């Protein structure tokens, strides 16, 4: 449930364990060695946790948009409900019939994406954000302050642009001209957490309904609410292997918020996409976890003006569209 500023969490053990994971990630960001390591005797099987009661699934799939590439890495829906997908080489805009109607060429693989109603496209890369006009031409580039940066998420407010930086464990607030206004550090945070704990390049954010910002604190396995100036307002989320909570090293991996204030979250590892009420109470699953297998980096999320939920299923090369009951 929602916890207001100053309340204690009682999850210090999770914070300690996951802070250690953050130190490992900052020294070695690739997982080549990990992939080469044979399974150990204490490796646990997640398959039993993917077995869920069908009654917990509270959405139905109503359509899909086929992506013509197998390297889709970021998803955005603009205020006019147009779907945009970033791949290694381009940002693709899809028509209402699912056809590619616009293409912005990119110099390298991006990490995150956001698009305004006028077609202005903000593309995040590891250490910079590039802004493209509606004509597809690059209009500006905002470099990171240092080489430690790992940009992972962008949220657009009417007058502000928020960028999550997993490498420096901060959220940057810019005005539309590219002037840095302030940084949100999560310290002391809604529950005196001592800042954002970011064990991997999963660090997402989304605008709240009333001029606030919701930021995933992935190492703490919870969501935290802030005013734009960084003032902490509240939090919710519980470490747990059950459906109601979040588990793993850094979840939820992605976040979206509907017009009526519901939270949609995705988790990597267990491949769970869930809906929570505006008080943080668990409502149900969007789709069966087995139907998302094959997306090890997690499933990027978006919601449109009709509160339909869109999932970037790179494994299937689709943007899958769901309607919640």
Rosetta blueprint (number, residue, H / E / L):
1 X L
2 X L
3 X E
4 X E
5 X L
6 X L
7 X L
8 X L
9 X L
10 X L
11 X L
12 X H
13 X H
14 X H
15 X H
16 X H
17 X H
18 X H
19 X H
20 X H
21 X H
22 X H
23 X H
24 X H
25 X H
26 X H
27 X H
28 X L
29 X L
30 X L
31 X L
32 X H
33 X H
34 X H
35 X H
36 X H
37 X L
38 X L
39 X L
40 X L
41 X L
42 X L
43 X L
44 X L
45 X L
46 X L
47 X H
48 X H
49 X H
50 X H
51 X L
52 X L
53 X L
54 X H
55 X H
56 X H
57 X E
58 X L
59 X E
60 X E
61 X E
62 X E
63 X E
64 X E
65 X E
66 X E
67 X L
68 X L
69 X L
70 X L
71 X L
72 X L
73 X L
74 X E
75 X E
76 X E
77 X E
78 X L
79 X L
80 X L
81 X L
82 X L
83 X E
84 X E
85 X E
86 X E
87 X L
88 X L
89 X L
90 X E
91 X E
92 X E
93 X E
94 X E
95 X L
96 X L
97 X L
98 X L
99 X L
100 X E
101 X E
102 X E
103 X E
104 X E
105 X E
106 X L
107 X L
108 X L
109 X L
110 X L
111 X L
112 X E
113 X E
114 X E
115 X E
116 X L
117 X L
118 X L
119 X L
120 X L
121 X E
122 X E
123 X E
124 X E
125 X E
126 X L
127 X L
128 X E
129 X E
130 X E
131 X E
132 X E
133 X L
134 X L
135 X L
136 X L
137 X L
138 X E
139 X E
140 X E
141 X E
142 X E
143 X E
144 X L
145 X L
146 X L
147 X L
148 X L
149 X L
150 X L
151 X E
152 X E
153 X E
154 X E
155 X E
156 X E
157 X L
158 X L
159 X L
160 X E
161 X E
162 X E
163 X E
164 X E
165 X E
166 X L
167 X L
168 X L
169 X L
170 X E
171 X E
172 X E
173 X E
174 X E
175 X E
176 X L
177 X L
178 X L
179 X L
180 X E
181 X E
182 X E
183 X E
184 X E
185 X L
186 X L
187 X L
188 X L
189 X L
190 X L
191 X L
192 X L
193 X L
194 X L
195 X L
196 X L
197 X L
198 X L
199 X L
200 X L
201 X L
202 X L
203 X L
204 X L
205 X E
206 X E
207 X E
208 X L
209 X L
210 X L
211 X L
212 X E
213 X E
214 X E
215 X E
216 X E
217 X E
218 X H
219 X H
220 X H
221 X L
222 X E
223 X E
224 X E
225 X E
226 X E
227 X E
228 X L
229 X L
230 X L
231 X L
232 X E
233 X E
234 X E
235 X E
236 X E
237 X L
238 X L
239 X E
240 X L
241 X L
242 X L
243 X L
244 X L
245 X L
246 X E
247 X L
248 X L
249 X L
250 X L
251 X L
252 X L
253 X L
254 X E
255 X E
256 X E
257 X E
258 X L
259 X L
260 X L
261 X L
262 X L
263 X E
264 X E
265 X E
266 X E
267 X E
268 X L
269 X L
270 X L
271 X L
272 X E
273 X E
274 X E
275 X E
276 X E
277 X L
278 X L
279 X L
280 X L
281 X L
282 X E
283 X E
284 X E
285 X E
286 X L
287 X L
288 X L
289 X H
290 X H
291 X H
292 X H
293 X L
294 X L
295 X L
296 X L
297 X L
298 X L
299 X L
300 X E
301 X E
302 X E
303 X E
304 X L
305 X L
306 X L
307 X L
308 X L
309 X E
310 X E
311 X E
312 X E
313 X E
314 X L
315 X L
316 X L
317 X L
318 X E
319 X E
320 X E
321 X E
322 X E
323 X E
324 X E
325 X L
